[in-house]
Amino acid sequence: MTATLHKNIIKTYFLITYLVVLWLVSDSVPITTIYQEGWLSFGFLLIAFLLYGLYYLLPAIAITATVRFISQRVKPGSTRPAYVAAVVTGGITTLLLYANAKLFSLYGMFFNGFILNLVITPGGIESLGGSSASDVGFALITLGFLSLQTLILWLVHRFYIKKTNLNLSFKFLPVTAFILTIPVHMGFALDSYTTNQLHVVADSIPFYQTVSARGFYKALGFTTQRETKLKVKGKLNYPLNPIQFNKPAKPYNIIWLTSESWRADSLDEKVMPHSWEFAKNAARFTRNYSTGNGTRMGVFGMFMGLPGNYWFPFLEARRGAAFIDVLQQQQYQLSLYTSAKFSYPEFEKTIFTQIPSEQLHETRIPRSGWENDRDNVSDLLSFIDKRDPAKPFFTFMFFESPHARYYFPQTSVIATPFRDDLNYATLSKTALRNDIVPIKNRYINSVHHLDMQYGRIFEYLKTHQLLDSTIVILIGDHGEEFMEHGFWGHNSTFVDQQVRTPLVIYAPGMKPVASDQMTSHMDVIPTIMPLLGVTNPTSDYATGYNLLAGEKRSHTYISDWDKVAYVDDDVKITQPVNGKSFALMKASKGNDDALSTEERKATLAQKQPAMLQLVQDLSKFFKHKEVKVSTQ
């Protein structure tokens, strides 16, 4: 085979692969919607869409060209190495773009730092709860993409072997792409300083890279004022002052029960009868907001009493919770359990970093979530049985039953019909919409099983006369959406279904109360610390309120990997933190209804003092801090 023929085969192969890439990416691009917005938005979308389809393929093209160059020097006329490189790199590229489009369709996000952390951190993949059917499905999809690329190359090869005279030339493609790259990015920058029409369009192009060109446009006389971007960094200073306490003569035991994906409205008399009855004799807060729309920020906030964005400096400093320091100083017996992993998220390096590993118990044998929950509750009760009664104890349990795929035995079925399984490999937004009722029924059954496990603990405490000496906390790490706002699960947005959870606090001798005031995960530690005899003001170690002292909050903060949401009765405002410079602040009504353009502008202006308070709260526990609230 001649070098020219071989080169043409590779060129044609990547041309067809480019069309496959465009087809895959189009799944996340709202072409029809953008077309209706006018020629400017649609023209920008079309050019960016075509350009980025090429950019995605550049690594594969470069690798294949390098392999071809080397193989031709080693063995002139050799075609196999370049063919293998083309199939493998083309297959991986299309597979990743397919996965990225699927991710966007289901969860509204592209591959980002959070997803990378999920993949590379021990326990991350396991936390997804995939089934064997999902594993088989993913394997078949991977094989399918590699087979598709092999078929494309084979057909192209056959086509050229038949002596075709087709001679593709892409001589001007690099120059054309470079020339188009300039206006599509400079045009975006100009729009950022004028109409702000193109941000929504750019957000739909995977990995669109923004430029500011601030100096250039300023020199042309444009006012380069933009909405603020928030950067908060510094060296951790936590707590602000050493924790002081007067140890109670009879310290309370503490049982802290946290459930995965436990949304607020699932705590009712039918689904959770044991928990409902227990909550009647406790403080039940019906409008509680998590500190995150995912496990990492949600659990961090409840144990630290801080906004979830502090996760990163705490992880870097390997700093644990002041609450745990107090327990250890008061010689509490500690035993913590999880049906997931303490390594994902990295709680063993943050919240519980000062707890010896032998006191952190996680499931070692792969089993379903409900079996792990059942066995861990047995181990937790065994720990209480074998404790030294002369010393107080603290035990924590993280339950997995309500985590997708939603785990339960047949004895917990109260909602039918329900899906037998959730195969992530075949899920689509259309399938979710059509099947959301039986999927949610799975969730309801799993929460009912969670209640059965809670009931075992309540019965044990009652039988062993421990309710007079034990604080009990029931709380979810975050909520779970079932397409109420277009998505399934959590970690995607800050709508109520994803961020509101039950919160029940029982303390001996307390007066039962059911409160609909706004509360936050940040309020748990400020409520518990005084019961441990801590004399510091809450502001030394948290940004929350003591709920049993009648303190009330007017707003709260909810975080994800790179954003924070300010929430009050009227609005939710989402602010990027240490993230993409051109990401816009987003705003909605407090009930998640949309705001008009004028309402949004008025809301952001009205809430500027609240945004300044947000900055203060996100930087309060830093020293040598770097706080930037800047405009572009």
C-alpha positions in Angstrom: 0.0 0.0 0.0 1.3 3.4 -0.9 1.9 6.1 1.7 -0.6 8.4 0.0 -3.3 5.7 0.0 -2.7 4.9 3.6 -2.8 8.6 4.5 -6.1 9.0 2.7 -7.6 6.0 4.5 -6.7 7.5 7.9 -8.0 11.0 6.8 -11.4 9.5 5.7 -11.6 7.4 8.9 -11.2 10.5 11.1 -13.6 12.5 8.9 -16.3 9.9 9.6 -15.4 9.7 13.2 -15.7 13.5 13.4 -19.3 13.1 12.2 -19.9 10.5 14.9 -18.5 12.9 17.5 -20.8 15.7 16.3 -23.8 13.3 16.6 -22.8 12.3 20.1 -22.2 15.9 21.3 -25.5 17.0 19.7 -27.4 15.1 22.5 -26.4 17.9 25.0 -26.9 20.8 22.6 -30.3 22.4 22.6 -30.2 23.2 18.9 -33.9 23.8 18.4 -34.2 26.1 21.4 -31.1 28.1 20.5 -32.3 28.5 16.9 -35.5 30.2 18.1 -33.4 32.7 20.1 -32.0 34.3 16.9 -29.2 34.3 14.4 -26.5 35.5 16.8 -27.0 32.7 19.3 -27.5 30.1 16.7 -24.5 31.2 14.6 -22.3 31.1 17.6 -23.6 27.7 18.6 -23.1 26.3 15.1 -19.5 27.5 14.8 -18.6 26.4 18.3 -20.2 23.1 17.8 -18.3 22.3 14.6 -15.0 23.6 16.0 -15.2 21.7 19.3 -16.1 18.5 17.5 -12.6 18.9 15.9 -10.9 19.8 19.1 -12.2 16.7 20.8 -10.5 14.6 18.1 -7.2 16.3 18.1 -5.5 14.0 20.7 -6.6 10.9 18.7 -5.4 12.4 15.5 -2.1 13.5 17.0 -1.5 10.1 18.6 -2.3 8.3 15.3 -0.1 10.6 13.3 2.8 10.0 15.7 2.4 6.3 15.6 2.2 6.3 11.8 5.3 8.5 11.5 7.3 6.2 13.8 6.1 3.0 12.3 6.9 4.2 8.8 10.4 5.0 9.8 10.9 1.6 11.5 9.2 -0.4 8.8 8.2 1.4 5.6 4.8 0.4 4.3 3.6 -0.8 7.7 -0.1 0.0 8.2 -1.2 -2.0 11.3 0.2 0.2 14.1 -1.5 3.3 12.8 -4.7 1.4 12.2 -4.7 0.1 15.8 -3.9 3.6 17.1 -6.7 5.1 15.1 -9.3 2.5 16.3 -8.2 2.7 20.0 -8.0 6.4 20.2 -11.1 7.0 18.1 -13.0 4.4 20.2 -11.9 6.0 23.5 -12.8 9.5 22.3 -16.3 8.6 21.1 -16.9 6.5 24.3 -15.9 9.3 26.6 -18.1 11.8 24.7 -21.0 9.4 24.8 -20.5 9.1 28.6 -20.2 12.8 28.9 -23.4 13.4 27.0 -25.2 10.8 29.1 -23.9 12.5 32.3 -25.2 15.8 31.1 -28.6 14.4 30.1 -29.2 12.7 33.5 -27.5 15.1 35.9 -26.9 18.4 34.1 -23.1 18.4 34.3 -20.2 17.5 32.1 -17.1 15.7 33.3 -15.5 17.8 35.9 -13.3 17.7 39.0 -16.1 16.1 41.0 -16.4 13.2 38.5 -12.6 12.8 38.4 -12.5 12.6 42.2 -15.3 10.0 42.0 -13.2 7.9 39.6 -9.8 8.1 41.3 -10.7 8.0 45.0 -10.9 4.6 46.6 -14.6 3.8 47.2 -15.8 6.3 44.6 -17.0 3.9 41.9 -18.5 1.6 44.5 -20.6 4.6 45.8 -22.5 4.7 42.6 -24.3 1.5 43.5 -24.1 -0.1 40.0 -25.4 -3.6 39.5 -23.9 -6.5 37.6 -26.3 -5.7 34.8 -24.9 -2.2 34.7 -21.3 -3.5 34.6 -22.2 -5.9 31.7 -24.0 -3.0 29.9 -21.0 -0.7 30.3 -18.7 -3.4 29.0 -20.9 -4.1 26.0 -21.1 -0.3 25.3 -17.3 -0.1 25.4 -16.9 -3.1 23.1 -19.6 -1.5 20.8 -17.7 1.7 20.4 -14.4 -0.1 19.7 -16.2 -2.3 17.2 -17.9 0.6 15.6 -14.5 2.3 15.0 -13.1 -1.0 13.7 -16.0 -1.3 11.3 -15.6 2.3 10.1 -11.9 1.8 9.4 -12.6 -1.6 7.6 -15.2 0.0 5.4 -13.0 2.9 4.5 -10.1 0.5 3.8 -12.3 -1.6 1.5 -13.5 1.6 -0.2 -10.0 2.7 -1.1 -8.8 -0.7 -2.0 -11.3 -0.6 -4.9 -9.0 1.8 -6.6 -11.0 4.9 -5.8 -9.6 8.2 -7.0 -10.8 10.1 -4.0 -8.0 12.2 -2.6 -9.0 14.1 0.5 -7.1 17.3 1.3 -7.3 19.1 4.6 -4.5 21.4 3.8 -6.4 24.5 4.8 -8.3 23.0 7.7 -5.8 24.0 10.5 -5.8 27.6 9.2 -9.6 27.7 8.8 -10.1 26.3 12.3 -7.6 28.8 13.8 -9.3 31.7 12.0 -12.8 30.6 13.2 -11.5 30.0 16.8 -10.6 33.7 17.1 -14.1 35.2 16.4 -16.0 32.5 18.3 -14.0 33.1 21.5 -13.5 36.9 21.1 -17.2 37.2 20.2 -18.1 35.4 23.4 -15.9 37.8 25.4 -17.5 40.8 23.7 -20.9 39.4 24.5 -19.9 39.0 28.1 -19.4 42.7 28.3 -22.5 43.6 26.5 -25.7 41.5 26.1 -24.8 38.3 27.9 -26.8 36.2 25.4 -24.2 33.5 24.8 -23.5 32.1 28.2 -26.3 29.6 28.1 -25.2 28.6 24.6 -21.5 28.1 25.7 -22.6 26.1 28.7 -24.1 23.5 26.4 -20.8 23.0 24.5 -18.8 20.5 26.5 -15.6 22.0 27.9 -16.0 25.3 26.2 -13.0 27.4 27.0 -13.7 31.1 27.8 -11.4 34.1 27.3 -11.8 37.5 28.7 -9.8 39.8 26.3 -10.5 42.4 29.0 -7.5 44.6 28.1 -8.3 44.5 24.4 -11.9 45.5 24.7 -11.1 48.1 27.4 -8.6 49.7 24.9 -11.5 49.9 22.4 -13.6 51.8 24.9 -15.9 49.0 26.1 -16.9 49.0 29.8 -15.6 45.6 30.9 -17.8 45.4 34.0 -19.2 42.0 34.8 -20.9 40.2 37.6 -18.6 39.2 40.4 -16.6 36.1 40.7 -15.6 34.8 44.1 -12.3 33.4 45.1 -11.7 32.5 48.8 -8.4 30.9 49.8 -6.2 30.9 52.8 -4.6 28.9 55.6 -7.1 27.2 57.9 -7.7 28.8 61.3 -10.2 26.5 63.0 -11.5 26.8 65.6 -10.9 30.5 66.1 -10.2 30.0 69.8 -9.4 26.8 71.8 -12.5 24.9 72.7 -13.3 25.2 76.5 -15.8 23.1 78.3 -17.1 22.2 81.7 -17.6 18.4 81.6 -21.1 17.5 82.7 -21.3 15.4 85.8 -23.4 12.9 83.9 -22.4 13.2 80.2 -24.9 12.3 77.6 -24.4 9.3 75.3 -24.8 10.3 71.6 -26.2 8.2 68.8 -25.9 10.0 65.4 -27.8 8.3 62.5 -27.3 9.6 59.0 -28.9 8.2 55.9 -27.9 8.6 52.3 -30.4 10.5 50.1 -33.1 10.9 52.8 -35.4 13.6 51.4 -37.5 15.6 53.7 -41.0 14.4 52.7 -40.2 10.8 53.2 -40.4 11.1 57.0 -44.1 10.4 57.3 -46.4 8.1 59.3 -46.9 5.6 56.5 -43.4 5.2 55.1 -41.5 5.6 58.4 -43.8 4.7 61.2 -41.0 3.9 63.8 -39.2 7.2 63.1 -42.5 9.1 63.0 -43.4 7.9 66.5 -39.9 8.6 67.8 -40.0 12.1 66.4 -43.2 12.9 68.3 -41.1 13.0 71.5 -38.2 14.9 70.0 -37.5 18.2 68.2 -38.5 17.7 64.5 -37.5 20.4 62.0 -39.5 20.2 58.9 -37.7 22.8 56.8 -34.1 21.7 57.2 -31.5 22.3 54.4 -28.4 20.2 53.9 -25.1 22.0 53.5 -24.7 20.2 50.1 -26.5 18.4 47.3 -24.1 15.5 47.7 -22.7 13.4 50.5 -19.4 15.1 50.8 -20.7 18.6 51.6 -23.7 17.4 53.4 -22.0 15.3 56.0 -19.1 17.7 56.3 -21.5 20.6 57.1 -23.4 18.6 59.8 -20.3 17.7 61.7 -18.4 20.9 61.2 -21.2 23.4 61.5 -19.7 25.2 58.5 -20.5 25.8 54.8 -19.5 22.9 52.6 -16.9 24.9 50.7 -14.6 24.6 53.6 -14.2 20.9 52.7 -11.1 21.6 50.5 -9.0 23.4 53.1 -9.9 20.9 55.8 -8.9 18.1 53.5 -5.6 19.8 52.7 -4.9 20.4 56.3 -6.1 16.9 57.4 -8.2 18.7 60.1 -11.0 16.9 61.9 -14.1 18.2 63.6 -13.8 20.1 66.9 -16.8 18.1 68.1 -14.7 14.9 67.9 -11.9 16.7 69.8 -14.3 17.4 72.6 -15.6 13.8 72.7 -12.1 12.4 72.9 -11.1 14.9 75.6 -14.1 13.8 77.6 -13.1 10.1 77.2 -16.1 9.1 75.1 -16.1 5.5 73.9 -16.2 5.8 70.1 -17.4 3.4 67.4 -18.4 4.6 64.0 -20.1 2.5 61.2 -20.8 3.0 57.5 -22.4 0.9 54.8 -20.3 2.8 52.3 -16.6 3.8 52.8 -14.9 6.2 55.1 -12.4 6.8 52.2 -15.1 8.1 49.8 -15.8 10.9 50.4 -12.5 11.3 52.3 -14.1 11.5 55.8 -11.1 9.6 57.3 -9.0 12.6 56.2 -11.4 15.3 57.3 -14.2 14.9 59.8 -12.9 11.8 61.4 -9.2 12.2 60.8 -8.3 12.1 64.5 -10.3 8.8 65.1 -8.1 5.6 65.2 -8.9 3.3 62.2 -9.9 0.5 64.5 -12.9 2.7 65.6 -14.0 3.2 62.0 -16.0 0.2 60.8 -17.0 -0.2 57.2 -18.4 -3.1 55.2 -15.6 -5.3 53.8 -17.8 -7.9 52.0 -19.6 -6.7 48.9 -23.3 -7.0 49.7 -26.5 -5.0 49.0 -27.1 -1.8 50.9 -29.9 -3.1 53.0 -27.9 -6.1 54.2 -25.0 -3.8 55.1 -27.3 -1.6 57.1 -28.9 -4.5 58.9 -25.5 -6.0 59.9 -24.0 -2.7 60.9 -27.0 -1.9 63.2 -26.4 -5.3 64.8 -22.7 -4.4 65.3 -23.6 -0.9 66.6 -26.0 -2.4 69.2 -23.3 -5.0 70.1 -20.9 -2.1 70.8 -23.4 -0.5 73.1 -23.9 -3.8 74.9 -20.2 -4.3 75.5 -19.3 -0.7 76.4 -18.0 0.4 79.8 -21.2 1.8 81.4 -19.1 4.1 83.5 -18.1 6.1 80.5 -20.3 7.9 77.9 -20.3 6.6 74.3 -20.6 8.2 70.8 -21.7 6.1 67.9 -22.3 7.1 64.3 -24.0 5.1 61.5 -24.2 6.0 57.8 -27.0 4.1 56.1 -27.0 3.1 52.4 -30.5 1.6 51.9 -31.9 4.8 50.2 -28.9 5.2 47.9 -29.7 4.5 44.2 -30.3 1.6 43.2 -32.4 1.8 46.4 -32.0 -1.4 48.4 -34.6 -3.3 50.3 -35.7 -6.9 51.0 -39.2 -8.1 50.0 -40.3 -7.7 53.6 -40.0 -3.9 53.2 -42.2 -3.5 50.1 -45.0 -1.1 50.7 -45.1 0.7 47.3 -45.8 -1.0 44.0 -45.2 -1.4 41.2 -41.4 -0.9 41.4 -38.5 -1.4 39.0 -36.7 -4.7 39.6 -33.3 -3.1 38.9 -31.7 0.1 37.6 -29.3 -0.4 34.7 -27.2 2.7 34.5 -25.9 1.6 31.1 -29.3 1.9 29.5 -30.8 4.8 31.4 -31.9 7.8 29.4 -33.9 10.9 30.3 -36.8 9.6 28.3 -36.7 6.3 30.1 -36.5 8.0 33.5 -39.5 10.1 32.7 -41.5 7.1 31.7 -40.4 5.0 34.6 -40.0 7.5 37.4 -43.0 6.3 39.4 -41.8 2.7 39.8 -38.3 4.0 40.3 -39.5 6.3 43.1 -41.4 3.3 44.5 -38.1 1.5 44.9 -36.9 4.5 46.9 -40.0 4.5 49.1 -39.4 0.8 49.9 -35.8 1.4 50.7 -36.7 4.2 53.1 -39.2 1.9 54.7 -36.4 -0.5 55.3 -34.3 2.3 56.7 -37.1 2.9 59.2 -37.1 -0.7 60.2 -33.4 -0.4 61.1 -34.0 2.8 63.0 -36.8 1.0 64.8 -34.4 -1.6 66.0 -32.3 1.1 67.6 -35.2 2.9 69.2 -36.5 -0.4 70.7 -33.1 -1.2 72.0 -32.8 2.2 73.7 -36.2 1.9 75.2 -35.7 -1.7 76.4 -32.3 -0.9 78.0 -33.5 2.4 79.6 -31.0 4.5 77.7 -33.4 7.2 76.5 -32.9 9.1 79.8 -29.2 9.4 79.1 -28.8 9.5 75.3 -29.0 12.2 72.6 -30.2 10.8 69.3 -29.8 12.6 66.0 -31.6 11.6 62.8 -30.6 13.4 59.6 -30.1 12.9 55.9 -26.9 13.8 54.0 -28.9 15.4 51.2 -32.2 14.8 49.4 -33.1 13.0 46.2 -34.9 14.3 43.1 -37.3 12.3 41.0 -37.6 14.5 37.9 -39.6 17.2 39.7 -37.2 19.7 38.0 -35.9 17.6 35.2 -33.2 15.5 36.9 -32.9 12.3 38.9 -30.9 11.8 42.0 -28.7 14.5 43.5 -25.4 16.4 42.9 -26.8 18.4 40.0 -28.8 21.4 41.3 -30.0 23.1 44.5 -33.7 22.5 44.2 -35.5 21.6 47.4 -35.9 18.0 46.5 -32.1 17.6 46.3 -31.2 19.6 49.4 -33.9 19.3 52.0 -33.7 16.5 54.5 -35.4 15.4 57.8 -33.7 16.6 61.0 -34.8 15.1 64.3 -32.9 15.8 67.6 -33.8 14.0 70.8 -32.3 15.1 74.1 -33.4 13.7 77.5 -35.9 15.8 79.3 -36.6 18.1 76.3 -40.0 19.3 75.3 -41.2 17.8 72.0 -41.6 20.3 69.2 -42.4 20.3 65.5 -40.8 23.4 63.9 -41.2 24.7 60.3 -38.6 27.4 60.8 -35.6 27.3 58.4 -32.8 25.1 59.8 -29.5 23.9 58.4 -27.0 21.0 58.8 -24.8 23.8 60.2 -27.1 24.0 63.2 -26.5 20.5 64.5 -23.1 21.1 66.1 -24.0 24.4 67.7 -27.0 22.6 69.2 -25.0 19.7 70.6 -21.8 21.4 71.8 -23.5 23.2 74.8 -24.9 19.8 75.9 -21.3 18.7 76.1 -20.5 21.6 78.4 -18.8 23.7 75.7 -18.6 27.3 76.9 -17.2 29.0 73.7 -19.6 31.1 71.7 -20.8 29.3 68.6 -19.0 31.7 66.4 -15.6 30.2 67.5 -16.3 26.9 65.7 -19.4 27.2 63.5 -21.7 29.4 61.5 -24.9 27.8 62.8 -27.4 28.3 65.6 -28.5 26.5 68.7 -31.9 25.1 67.8 -32.8 24.0 71.3 -32.1 27.6 72.6 -34.7 29.1 70.3 -32.1 30.7 67.9 -33.4 31.2 64.4 -31.8 31.8 61.0 -32.9 33.9 58.1 -30.8 32.3 55.4 -28.5 29.3 54.8 -25.8 28.1 52.4 -25.7 25.0 50.3 -22.5 23.9 48.4 -21.4 21.5 45.7 -17.9 21.0 44.2 -17.4 24.5 43.0 -20.5 26.6 43.8 -22.4 27.9 46.8 -26.0 28.8 47.0 -27.4 31.5 49.2 -31.0 30.6 50.3 -33.6 32.6 52.1 -37.4 32.6 52.2 -37.5 34.6 48.9 -34.6 33.5 46.7 -31.8 31.1 45.9 -28.7 32.6 44.4 -25.9 30.4 43.2 -22.4 31.8 43.2 -19.4 30.1 41.6 -16.5 29.8 44.1 -12.9 29.5 42.9 -14.2 28.3 39.6 -14.7 29.2 36.0 -14.3 32.9 35.5 -17.2 33.3 33.2 -19.7 31.2 35.1 -22.7 33.5 35.9 -24.5 33.8 39.1 -27.9 32.1 38.9 -31.0 33.1 40.8 -34.5 31.6 41.3 -37.3 32.1 43.7 -37.0 30.4 47.1 -39.5 27.7 45.9 -37.3 27.1 42.8 -39.7 28.9 40.4 -37.9 30.8 37.7 -37.3 34.6 37.8 -37.7 36.8 34.8 -34.6 38.7 33.5 -35.8 41.9 35.3 -36.6 40.1 38.5 -33.2 38.4 38.5 -31.4 41.7 38.0 -33.5 43.4 40.8 -32.9 40.4 43.1 -29.2 40.4 42.7 -29.0 44.1 43.4 -31.2 43.8 46.5 -29.3 40.9 47.9 -25.8 42.4 47.6 -25.5 42.8 51.4 -26.3 39.1 51.8 -23.6 38.2 49.2 -21.1 40.2 51.2 -22.1 38.3 54.3 -21.6 35.1 52.3 -18.0 36.2 51.5 -17.4 36.8 55.2 -18.8 33.4 56.3 -16.7 31.6 53.6 -13.5 33.3 54.8 -14.1 33.5 58.5 -12.0 30.5 59.4 -9.0 31.4 57.3 -5.9 33.3 58.3 -3.5 34.9 55.8 -6.6 34.8 53.6 -7.0 35.7 50.0 -10.5 36.9 49.3 -11.4 38.3 45.9 -14.8 39.6 44.9 -13.8 40.9 41.6 -15.4 41.9 38.3 -14.1 40.9 34.8 
